[in-house]
Amino acid sequence: MNELKALESLGFSLPSPLYILGALVFGIAGIAAYRYGKKASLPVPKWIGVALMLYPYAISSTWLLYAVGAALCLGLYIYRQP
C-alpha cells in the first residue's frame, strides 16, 4: 500500500473500473472490426479496428474514452459494407 501512495504522489493513479470495462469492450470491438476488414479486404474498417484497439493507451479520462470509442464505433457503422 505504501508503494501505491508513492506512485500517486508522482502523478500516477489506477484507472477506474468503468475505464477498464470500456477499454475491454472497445478493444474487443476493435479486434472484431479488424478481422472483418481484413477478411472482406476493406481498409476503412480494418484501420478503425486498429484505432479502437490502440486509443485507450493514449487517453486517460473515462468520459473521453467512451466519447472517442462511441465516435469510432459510429464511424465503423457508417462505413460498413451493405
C-alpha angles and dihedrals in degrees: 000000000000091000090054091056090047091052091047090053088056091053099262120127137173117254119250120254090250090055092051091047092050093048090050095047095046091044091055090047088051092052090050092047092048093050091047092049092047094047094047093040091238113146099196097059090042093056093041086054091052090049091050091053097047109034096078088069090061100042123071105178120081098220091051090049091056094042095052092041092052091048092051091047089050089051089050090051092050094048096045119128112253 
